[in-house]
Amino acid sequence: MNSLELVTRLRTFLPSEAVLHEKEDLRPYECDGLSAYRQTPMIVVLPQTEDEVAQILRICHASKIPVVARGAGTGLSGGALPHAEGVLLSLAKLKCILELDPVARTARVQPGVRNLAISEAAAHHGLYYAPDPSSQIACSIGGNVAENSGGVHCLKYGLTVHNILKLRVLTIEGEALEIGGGGLDAAGYDLLALMTGSEGMLGIVTEVTVKLTPRPEKAQVVLAAFDDIRKAGDAVANVIAAGIIPAGMEMMDKITTRAVEEYIHAGYNLDAAAILLCESDGAAEEVAEEIQRVNEIMMQSGAIEIRTSRDEAERLRFWAGRKAAFPAAGRVSPDYYCMDGTIPRKNLALVLSGIEALSAEYGLRCMNVFHAGDGNLHPLILYDANRPGELELTEEFGAKILQMCIQAGGTITGEHGVGIEKINQMCSQFKTGELEMFHAVKAAFDSDGLLNPGKAVPTLRRCAEHGAMHVHRGEEKFPELPRF
Ligand SMILES: Cc1cc2nc3c(=O)[nH]c(=O)nc-3n(C[C@H](O)[C@H](O)[C@H](O)COP(=O)(O)OP(=O)(O)OC[C@H]3O[C@@H](n4cnc5c(N)ncnc54)[C@H](O)[C@@H]3O)c2cc1C
């Protein structure tokens, strides 16, 4: 079926404004948050009901047309990058909160509902949805499920997968699956976990039942400044070793702190090599006790300055800087490339030194802002796409950071997914047998490979061509990178 035939077919059940095919209408959809990669889709569809989504899928399945799902398009790994000969399926108009049950503490929502909108709707019951990506004002819950998104508070409250109970998913054949349930365990394979983080490759999420969490009585944050990033890394390990699970524990290096301070005026120490934000929440007495212990640990770990938020306004101001780190990068550089690797916390300082060395080698600045408690790094490589060759250099630099994460015993993604961006690094992270398992799972859901083709799981051929098969810890694959 050619594009015009498909448009005609789709318009038999969708209003004409819900089927876009003119070049200028398609342009806003040609990339997600990873703007370095762009592709115009053949057609964009904007259904409003699950039934319309099912009909679109049936047509695409029958005619073997690729389908790429899109929520809010804030993804940072190119997961929603369109397919040139495919349909870009926007779920943005399925945005109803279908049910909110304050007694069961759950909400049943459509996939296009914004993450923050769930917490806003639950607020008057004293409840909220805990996973809080920094993009929460815009990103959709369907995208959160597809990426298994995290956020500042996931150290204590878990990732998306720990905060959802049920999914309604459409297969590529347009069949509805009900996955998960209200109980703690279910018979059969754990399809809920499998679907979470599957990056739109196994099915289209059309409904999500999320858990709601009671708002803590009190929250307070400690802002500690260090003259050496290693000391800050050790402070993170020391807090966890003391048996404390902070509500959030985030770190920023000097270049980030400076960029953020110019933009947000959060009151950060500009001479510090690193800044650590460590939050406690819960009952007032618990918070007071934990904050005192955190203060002591920061002092023992060598902090040069420690401040504790005195009221809610100050707590939000301390966090505002961290939450604005990505836009702050956009102010100091024409382009930035956000990496997302995770490492064991004990290797934080070593990996950060490695990134510093790579930054000097490539002549590109790198801002480090990260979920320190989870060991989830977000190096932001600053570059200028208009300078010939600089994007390629940036990609190489980023790839080396991810290789270093693997060598350090970590993974190439913490929360942003693999998408198109990290597909080659999957060849290093996994062995052939493991990749074959992934392909078998994909084939069980989508034997024609129509859902989000070319993303997340590389073909073995690609890996062979890329020349980077599985890297073992400590293997001398990249001897120039730090050893662990
Ligand atoms: C400034 C900024 C800060 C960010 N901070 C964080 C952070 O703190 N933590 C974090 O985890 N992420 C963060 N992100 C990344 C991004 O916001 C998340 O990955 C988010 O979950 C993507 O949601 P989305 O609705 O924009 O999805 P999209 O970008 O539209 O899509 C993401 C993936 O999900 C698939 N998908 C979307 N909807 C569906 C559906 N209904 N069914 C099946 N597949 C679907 C797409 O095909 C794609 O593969 C940040 C991004 C930005 C721009």
The ligand as a Tripos MOL2 file, in Angstrom:
@<TRIPOS>MOLECULE
LIG
   53    58     1     0     0
SMALL
NO_CHARGES

@<TRIPOS>ATOM
      1 C1         14.9210   17.6540   30.0310 C.3       1 LIG1
      2 C2         14.7230   16.1610   30.1210 C.ar      1 LIG1
      3 C3         14.9000   15.5340   31.3400 C.ar      1 LIG1
      4 C4         14.7210   14.1450   31.4380 C.ar      1 LIG1
      5 N1         14.8690   13.5610   32.6580 N.ar      1 LIG1
      6 C5         14.6300   12.2370   32.7840 C.ar      1 LIG1
      7 C6         14.7570   11.6100   34.0630 C.ar      1 LIG1
      8 O1         15.0370   12.2420   35.0890 O.2       1 LIG1
      9 N2         14.5190   10.2790   34.1290 N.ar      1 LIG1
     10 C7         14.1700    9.5530   33.0160 C.ar      1 LIG1
     11 O2         13.9650    8.3500   33.1510 O.2       1 LIG1
     12 N3         14.0570   10.1280   31.8100 N.ar      1 LIG1
     13 C8         14.2720   11.4340   31.6520 C.ar      1 LIG1
     14 N4         14.1430   12.0200   30.4260 N.ar      1 LIG1
     15 C9         13.8320   11.1810   29.2530 C.3       1 LIG1
     16 C10        12.3310   11.0700   28.8900 C.3       1 LIG1
     17 O3         11.5910   12.1610   29.3870 O.3       1 LIG1
     18 C11        11.7480    9.7390   29.3930 C.3       1 LIG1
     19 O4         12.3710    8.6560   28.7290 O.3       1 LIG1
     20 C12        10.2300    9.6380   29.2020 C.3       1 LIG1
     21 O5          9.7460    8.4640   29.8040 O.3       1 LIG1
     22 C13         9.7990    9.6180   27.7430 C.3       1 LIG1
     23 O6          8.3950    9.7970   27.7060 O.3       1 LIG1
     24 P1          7.7030   10.3520   26.3880 P.3       1 LIG1
     25 O7          6.2360   10.3600   26.6050 O.co2     1 LIG1
     26 O8          8.2870   11.6410   25.9710 O.co2     1 LIG1
     27 O9          8.0780    9.1870   25.3610 O.3       1 LIG1
     28 P2          8.6240    9.2890   23.8780 P.3       1 LIG1
     29 O10         9.9150   10.0070   23.8310 O.co2     1 LIG1
     30 O11         7.5550    9.7820   22.9850 O.co2     1 LIG1
     31 O12         8.8740    7.7410   23.5770 O.3       1 LIG1
     32 C14         9.8550    7.0290   24.2900 C.3       1 LIG1
     33 C15         9.7940    5.5430   23.8980 C.3       1 LIG1
     34 O13         8.5710    4.9970   24.3390 O.3       1 LIG1
     35 C16         7.8240    4.4320   23.2630 C.3       1 LIG1
     36 N5          6.4220    4.7100   23.5800 N.ar      1 LIG1
     37 C17         5.8660    5.9090   23.8800 C.ar      1 LIG1
     38 N6          4.5770    5.7540   24.1810 N.ar      1 LIG1
     39 C18         4.3070    4.4290   24.0750 C.ar      1 LIG1
     40 C19         3.1540    3.6440   24.2700 C.ar      1 LIG1
     41 N7          1.9820    4.1700   24.6390 N.pl3     1 LIG1
     42 N8          3.2280    2.3050   24.0520 N.ar      1 LIG1
     43 C20         4.4010    1.7290   23.6900 C.ar      1 LIG1
     44 N9          5.5190    2.4250   23.4910 N.ar      1 LIG1
     45 C21         5.4760    3.7590   23.6920 C.ar      1 LIG1
     46 C22         8.3820    5.1070   22.0290 C.3       1 LIG1
     47 O14         8.2370    4.2860   20.8730 O.3       1 LIG1
     48 C23         9.8380    5.2930   22.3980 C.3       1 LIG1
     49 O15        10.5430    4.1090   22.1550 O.3       1 LIG1
     50 C24        14.3480   13.3940   30.2820 C.ar      1 LIG1
     51 C25        14.1600   14.0520   29.0630 C.ar      1 LIG1
     52 C26        14.3500   15.4020   28.9780 C.ar      1 LIG1
     53 C27        14.1180   16.0720   27.6410 C.3       1 LIG1
@<TRIPOS>BOND
     1     1     2 1
     2     2     3 ar
     3     2    52 ar
     4     3     4 ar
     5     4     5 ar
     6     4    50 ar
     7     5     6 ar
     8     6     7 ar
     9     6    13 1
    10     7     8 2
    11     7     9 ar
    12     9    10 ar
    13    10    11 2
    14    10    12 ar
    15    12    13 ar
    16    13    14 ar
    17    14    15 1
    18    14    50 ar
    19    15    16 1
    20    16    17 1
    21    16    18 1
    22    18    19 1
    23    18    20 1
    24    20    21 1
    25    20    22 1
    26    22    23 1
    27    23    24 1
    28    24    25 2
    29    24    26 1
    30    24    27 1
    31    27    28 1
    32    28    29 2
    33    28    30 1
    34    28    31 1
    35    31    32 1
    36    32    33 1
    37    33    34 1
    38    33    48 1
    39    34    35 1
    40    35    36 1
    41    35    46 1
    42    36    37 ar
    43    36    45 ar
    44    37    38 ar
    45    38    39 ar
    46    39    40 ar
    47    39    45 ar
    48    40    41 1
    49    40    42 ar
    50    42    43 ar
    51    43    44 ar
    52    44    45 ar
    53    46    47 1
    54    46    48 1
    55    48    49 1
    56    50    51 ar
    57    51    52 ar
    58    52    53 1
@<TRIPOS>SUBSTRUCTURE
     1 LIG1         1 GROUP 0 **** ****
